[in-house]
Amino acid sequence: MTVKWLGHSCFLMTTDKGTRILCDPCDAATGYEIAPQECDILTISHDHHDHNYAALALGNPVRIDKSGEYRAGDVRISGISTYHDHDGGKKRGNNIVFVFEFDGMGMGSTHVTTVVSAHMIPINASLSVLFLLAFFIIIPIIPLIFFK
């Protein structure tokens, strides 16, 4: 498996079997000029320009932009509904946290400011999934802290 950060909120994950997952592609208004990417799966966490620029997705990817359970190729994806603010989505709308399972691993993808609280996570969610979500909330801010 490889995980490549392309800029802002956008990651390209590739499974050992070659399935390419493009997550939250952003437009150039974010300050990142990201080249279009061939992909098999496109996930969009919410409908803001810095997370939904689907024009970067080349090919005919399966587009996932709603919560639910999905399977595409060798990838299982769970979309968990959350809010993009502390006011039940009234200020910035809804959001989806995606949990990917492939290559015998689990991987989470979410927006740094996404509000994830206990009542939004299914009761049977494992601690490893919650750990991965926390991991992916922290990782994007590390460059902001150490590489100013």
QUIZI-V824231 format. One record per residue. RES is the residue in one small letter. PHI is phi in degrees with one decimal (none if undefined). BURIAL is + if it has 16 or more other ideal C-beta (glycine too) atoms within 10 Angstrom, else -. Layout:
res->RES phi->PHI burial->BURIAL
res->RES phi->PHI burial->BURIAL
This chain:
res->m phi->none burial->-
res->t phi->-127.7 burial->-
res->v phi->-127.9 burial->-
res->k phi->-122.6 burial->-
res->w phi->-81.0 burial->-
res->l phi->-101.1 burial->+
res->g phi->142.7 burial->-
res->h phi->47.1 burial->+
res->s phi->-101.3 burial->+
res->c phi->-95.7 burial->+
res->f phi->-127.9 burial->+
res->l phi->-119.0 burial->+
res->m phi->-106.6 burial->+
res->t phi->-128.2 burial->+
res->t phi->-76.6 burial->+
res->d phi->-60.4 burial->-
res->k phi->-88.0 burial->-
res->g phi->96.5 burial->-
res->t phi->-71.2 burial->+
res->r phi->-105.3 burial->+
res->i phi->-118.7 burial->+
res->l phi->-99.8 burial->+
res->c phi->-110.3 burial->+
res->d phi->46.5 burial->+
res->p phi->-66.2 burial->+
res->c phi->-115.2 burial->+
res->d phi->-87.8 burial->+
res->a phi->-67.7 burial->-
res->a phi->-62.9 burial->-
res->t phi->-78.2 burial->+
res->g phi->97.1 burial->-
res->y phi->-109.9 burial->-
res->e phi->-97.1 burial->-
res->i phi->-95.7 burial->+
res->a phi->-69.9 burial->-
res->p phi->-56.0 burial->-
res->q phi->-123.5 burial->+
res->e phi->-67.9 burial->-
res->c phi->-151.9 burial->+
res->d phi->-101.8 burial->+
res->i phi->-134.0 burial->+
res->l phi->-123.4 burial->+
res->t phi->-114.1 burial->+
res->i phi->-129.4 burial->+
res->s phi->-77.3 burial->+
res->h phi->-163.9 burial->+
res->d phi->-93.1 burial->-
res->h phi->-117.6 burial->+
res->h phi->-56.0 burial->-
res->d phi->-89.0 burial->+
res->h phi->-143.0 burial->+
res->n phi->-130.9 burial->+
res->y phi->-81.1 burial->+
res->a phi->-65.9 burial->-
res->a phi->-62.8 burial->-
res->l phi->-75.2 burial->+
res->a phi->-88.6 burial->+
res->l phi->-92.8 burial->-
res->g phi->94.6 burial->-
res->n phi->-126.5 burial->-
res->p phi->-72.2 burial->+
res->v phi->-71.4 burial->+
res->r phi->-95.4 burial->-
res->i phi->-122.6 burial->+
res->d phi->-137.4 burial->-
res->k phi->-136.3 burial->-
res->s phi->-70.2 burial->+
res->g phi->141.2 burial->-
res->e phi->-109.2 burial->-
res->y phi->-136.1 burial->+
res->r phi->-139.4 burial->-
res->a phi->-138.8 burial->+
res->g phi->60.1 burial->-
res->d phi->-94.0 burial->-
res->v phi->-118.0 burial->+
res->r phi->-102.5 burial->-
res->i phi->-130.4 burial->+
res->s phi->-113.0 burial->+
res->g phi->-105.3 burial->+
res->i phi->-109.6 burial->+
res->s phi->-69.6 burial->-
res->t phi->-139.9 burial->+
res->y phi->-115.3 burial->+
res->h phi->-95.4 burial->+
res->d phi->-155.6 burial->-
res->h phi->-91.8 burial->-
res->d phi->-124.2 burial->-
res->g phi->64.7 burial->-
res->g phi->84.5 burial->+
res->k phi->-67.0 burial->-
res->k phi->-92.7 burial->-
res->r phi->-124.3 burial->+
res->g phi->91.0 burial->-
res->n phi->-87.8 burial->+
res->n phi->-150.4 burial->+
res->i phi->-126.0 burial->+
res->v phi->-94.1 burial->+
res->f phi->-101.1 burial->+
res->v phi->-117.9 burial->+
res->f phi->-105.5 burial->+
res->e phi->-126.1 burial->-
res->f phi->-162.9 burial->+
res->d phi->52.4 burial->+
res->g phi->73.0 burial->-
res->m phi->-130.9 burial->-
res->g phi->-114.1 burial->+
res->m phi->-142.4 burial->+
res->g phi->-113.3 burial->+
res->s phi->-136.9 burial->+
res->t phi->-153.1 burial->+
res->h phi->-86.4 burial->+
res->v phi->-55.5 burial->-
res->t phi->-94.2 burial->-
res->t phi->-64.1 burial->+
res->v phi->-92.2 burial->+
res->v phi->-122.2 burial->+
res->s phi->-123.6 burial->-
res->a phi->-55.9 burial->-
res->h phi->-75.1 burial->-
res->m phi->-95.0 burial->-
res->i phi->-98.8 burial->-
res->p phi->-54.7 burial->-
res->i phi->-60.9 burial->-
res->n phi->-92.8 burial->-
res->a phi->-64.1 burial->-
res->s phi->-81.5 burial->-
res->l phi->-62.2 burial->-
res->s phi->-65.0 burial->-
res->v phi->-65.6 burial->+
res->l phi->-63.1 burial->-
res->f phi->-61.9 burial->-
res->l phi->-63.6 burial->+
res->l phi->-62.5 burial->+
res->a phi->-63.1 burial->-
res->f phi->-58.9 burial->-
res->f phi->-80.0 burial->+
res->i phi->-80.2 burial->+
res->i phi->-80.9 burial->-
res->i phi->-52.6 burial->-
res->p phi->-63.1 burial->-
res->i phi->-91.2 burial->-
res->i phi->-58.8 burial->-
res->p phi->-59.8 burial->-
res->l phi->-69.5 burial->-
res->i phi->-81.9 burial->-
res->f phi->-98.8 burial->-
res->f phi->-124.8 burial->-
res->k phi->-73.1 burial->-
